[in-house]
Amino acid sequence: LLQSPYQMFDITSRTSTEQNPVLESTSIFVRSNDAIADVALVQNFHNLSDVPIECVLTMSPEKSSVVYAFEIETEGKVLVSKVMPKESAENKYDDAIARGDGGFLLQREEGKLVISVGNIAPHQKLKATVRWIDTLTFRSNGSLRFWLPLQSFPMAKTIRQQQEIKTKSELEIETNHASTVPIALEMDIETSRQISELRSDSHPTIQQEPISPSHYKIRLESLPLPIANFELLISHQEPNQPNAILEKDPTNGSHAIQLTFFPLLESDQSLVDVTFIMDRSGSMANKMEQTKEMLHMFLRSLPIGSFFNLVSFGSEFASLFPESRLYDDESLKSASDHVSGMKANMGGTNLIDPLQSIIGKFSHASSDPNRQRRIFVLTDGEVVSRQMEQIRQFLGSTEAAFKIFSFGIGDGASPELVHDIASMTGGSSEMIPSDVDMQPIIMRQLMRAIGLQLEDLKIDWHSLKVQGDPAVPTSLMNGDAIQLLHIIDGDAVDSDITISGLIDSNPFQHTLNLKNAKRIEGQCIHRMAAHALIGSLSDPKARLALALHHSLVTSQTSFVAIETKSEKIESTMKLIEIAPKRKRMPLEKLQMISPPMQKPMLRRLRASKPITNSMIPQGNFLEASTNHSYGFACDAVEEWNEECCEDDSFEIPISQTREKKSKKKENKQKKQKKESSGSSYQDLCKMQSARGFWDLDAITKNMKIDMAKVMPILNSLKTVVASPDLFVATLIALAALEKKFKQAENSWRLVKAKSIKWMMKEAPSMSEKAIQDHIAQCYQVL
């Protein structure tokens, strides 16, 4: 293909008939202690070719992961790599290759891990092990979430095996990343508290083996194809209590601590006023259907008794109501009808006018000062610098109390605008890529917005001396958590830690006695704490020294190992690149620029001549000028071939490309919806009333439920609740959400919470657990 050192985005230099090394198997071993996970990725390779090769593997674990070990096992030898300054490691690797020895290099490049294995002899086998540490995150219900991005790991087989399922043209523009290799996963889970549930929505067939109430092992003998990213949710008792783990390093006796706290900040108060400011400029055209579905769910997720309004803006702005309206069935229907008729037809992007109008009304005498005002802003555009400055000045001068939660959709949204309007008002912001579902993200922020807030947050370490300046947030919203990792100076570890603050103006305080803390041996917390400390240091020498001391891969350090071969490799190596399947790059983002010389072999070649037309495959590829150096993004070229270049013309306007992609995506969604049985969870939620209940006739008709199955449940509740038909209909709807749409739980969690609140008022003698038992009973009628 591109027989040139100028390569970009892992276009592989090869012919379509040669054999690549086979990735024979992949095993993943995970050991988690509360909110820390130690991961080992083990991959077995075999060079089936008759020539020596250099294999470059690209993988993208989570950005928070900390790589601390790299091992190679080959021909009965175990090569443990050493961490070095990046340039020294590269030079040592290059020197080994030049001598004919084997070289192994692991480094970070632009956020990715790049593993280079040089001078693999013909028919040589090797096993590569990469080890890293990561923290588990908290879900909104307090469960811990372990996430493994399997789709970002290299899992390739040979070109010949790929040819069985791919045409030549498809093969020529893809990197070697067919996910057909067997994958096994084992995980050892220990927590300080009793585990109540382990659940994987991504891989529901996991095998669970309880060792003790707080210790489980899970296995996946062979992951199903196509490979999906792995997610495990760990629910345990008392998730909202502060927790500390003390780790002792067995090599030197030092201690490190992990402190986690996920406060319960849900609120029953309904004095919340939510205004959603919606960008309806022309650029939102290909996002409107998804945005309208999100708004329908947003409306159904508002709490009972709240106030709300919808504001659309473009060059001008328009409000659904003159002022915020009480959230009831009448206002909900008006808003739903309004959302269904929305179009992206309001011109440009002028945000300052709607902000001034809405916030100005907060200061009116008629406005209730006790309302908690929250403004949601969704936009996909930029504002001119003059308007940005006007927005800053206005937000900085207003005395009204409110918080803005802002969202930038796609590459065109201004990160500066989105971040600043949220940070200046104490809210939060998120940038959402175009191909990511915005619904669960915005629902999560709504849950934060309508909950309580822990303010004036302080942590008193008492006699405990920790390294670095603890980065403690001054406040936490509903769904927020703190995870602090520190190395402790000295041996005095039997101290107290006090967490204090204000919740709804009421004092909060909790003291942890470290004598009762869980104690483990290892270096995981030490390394995570060291990595966090590196990020806070400004001195490059100090950062380098800390990374070398704790054996960490950073932007300054790399791992390197050398295999001294008895028979030196003298023939020229073939370069083989193995990369995970990536998300496609939009055509308009295809950059024709001179790519950086990143890979080890490319670094040594340092070619000076540009790519010419003769180097580029003819047909559907873009033409290249002979007086420029070009690199091609293979995913963009693939997308060009698949969606745009259906004839010999290259002059396809980007606007037509966007329109075609949008229409194709919309048709696909409609087809999936049509083929699916029953309603979607959005359709189901749209049937909910503003007070949180469903109508029995509507729910049974829509879901085609046999009333004979419903009657026993209905009769059993007639003497318990005032409106048994509405109560049972709500039970059935929630059962359907739980049973059929569990993976979308983040989108409908607030819908369920509103229903539970209504049912507890309908049946005061019934506990929340009893209601949940009735929901489970209704699974049988679905």
ABEGO torsion letter per residue (X at the ends): XBBBABBBGGBBBBBAABBBBBBABBBBBBBBBEABBBBBBBBBBBBABABBBBBBBBBBBBAABBBABBBBBBGGBBBBBBBBBAAAAAAAAAAAAAAGBBBBBBBBBGGBBBBBBBGBBBGBBBBBBBBBBBBBBBBAAGBBBBBBBAAABBBBBBAAAAAAABBAAAAAABBBABBABBBBBBBBBBBABBBABBBBAABAABBBBBABAABBBBBBABBBOBBBBBBBBBBBBGAABBBBBBBBBAAAGBBBBBBBBBBBABBABABBBBBBBBBABAAAAAAAAAAAAAAAAAAAABBBGBBBBBBBBBABBBBABABBBBBBAAAAAAAAAAAAABBBAAEBBBAAAAAAAAAAAAABAABBAABBBBBBBBBABBBBAAAAAAAAAAAAABABBBBBBBBBBEAABBAAAAAAAAAAAGBBBBBBBAABBAAAAAAAAAAAAABBBBBGBBBBAEABBBBEBBBBBABBBBGBBBBBBBBBBEABABBBBBBBEBBGGBBBBBBBBAAABBBBBEAAAAAAAAAAAAAABABAAAAAAAAAAAGBBBAABBBBBBBBBABBBABBBBBBBBBBBBBBBBAAABBBBBBBBABAAAAAAGBABBBBAAABBBEABBBBBAABBBBBBAAAAAAAAAAABABABABBBAAAAAAAAAAAAAAAAAAAAAABBEBBAAAAAAABBAAGBBBAAAAAAAAGBBAAAAAAAAAAAAAABABAAAAAAAAAAAAAAAAAAAAAAAAAAAAAAAAAAAAAAABAABBAAAAAAAAAAAAAAX
